[in-house]
């Protein structure tokens, strides 16, 4: 194609081979279409919820095999930690037993069936930690399915391997609401500097270009498998632990000194410093042993805090995060990933608490760091502008909101498309409200 492919071009859409609603969203999201409506509870298991009888009917071929077992689990008061993962494996088994092994999807003109997904069987067999995890999961499967439906240990390991190395987290705006297997999308390779992105409309995955490309060569399309707000070392470890490859993309071939940078001990210098160095490269201020020890201590504290957020309620998370933010001041550089992750935590938690002024303040502090690590054209940046604009409206700043929502509009039309409900309904509604308020001022 002589004119090339413009950023914002849809190159793939697909429905899931199998999916589940995450347990924390099961009462607010339809188990069939993921919409958040007035829901009706399944009268059988009383665990899953549906929009209406039509959604229940569509879901029933798969759900009927798990329904009675979910009811039994609930009646026994069992709390299963990995229920979403086990349900997804069970649903894949159910579908395969119902002829799903012959279901075909296409990517880059190749026919794809579930068996064509990489299982990483030998890698998992050599991974002691994952072997133990799978052994426990296999035992739990018999709680979810009739024992006659459960294949032998080796076959289920192959199914589980395909699932855990190929699943997508199904998102709605910033919320992860489900997990699913998408046959065609699973064949798209990874890069920490992607040229495409994926978003969801209900259960449908949509892959769109975020760069202008010389031609549509699907073999060269790259998406990011993981969040990019990590150091190079951490990204590569995550990818190897989850997907069994060491990333050697363009970004991973280069050093990223900002990711673990310390602030310069000279408060009037904004240069990032390597904590391994003895002085600032820009202003030559000495980096003392005491400063290095302080940096390492705060880095360790922050890492532990970010790992243990699930232990605390929202107000405690905000209190602790702000405490660590104060400790980081003058010690961590503003583009250190741990500092940005701390800002992100305060922003999201403030949203959850409906503390709109804090949420706006920390979203704006967060923006420069996310732009550095994700680039301007990505769903996360568009969504952040959308959120900031919404918060500015709530905080009685309609003129600022209109400008911010205009930025969101530009980006979301590339990453999501003008027909996506986020753009067509939510964003357009906010812009309309902002324009109306400004006009009446």
BELRAFEN-V592837 format. One record per helix or strand. SS is the DSSP state (H for helix, E for strand). FROM is the first residue (numbers start at 1). LEN is the number of residues. Records with the same first field share a line. If there is no record, write none. Layout:
SS: FROM-LEN ; FROM-LEN
This chain:
E: 5-1 ; 10-5 ; 18-4 ; 40-2 ; 49-2 ; 105-3 ; 110-3 ; 168-5 ; 175-7 ; 189-2 ; 196-6 ; 204-6 ; 213-1 ; 222-2 ; 262-2 ; 272-2 ; 279-1 ; 286-1 ; 332-1
H: 23-3 ; 53-23 ; 83-15 ; 100-3 ; 114-3 ; 121-5 ; 128-17 ; 147-3 ; 153-12 ; 185-3 ; 218-3 ; 232-12 ; 289-19 ; 309-3 ; 314-15 ; 337-17 ; 356-19 ; 379-16 ; 398-18 ; 421-19
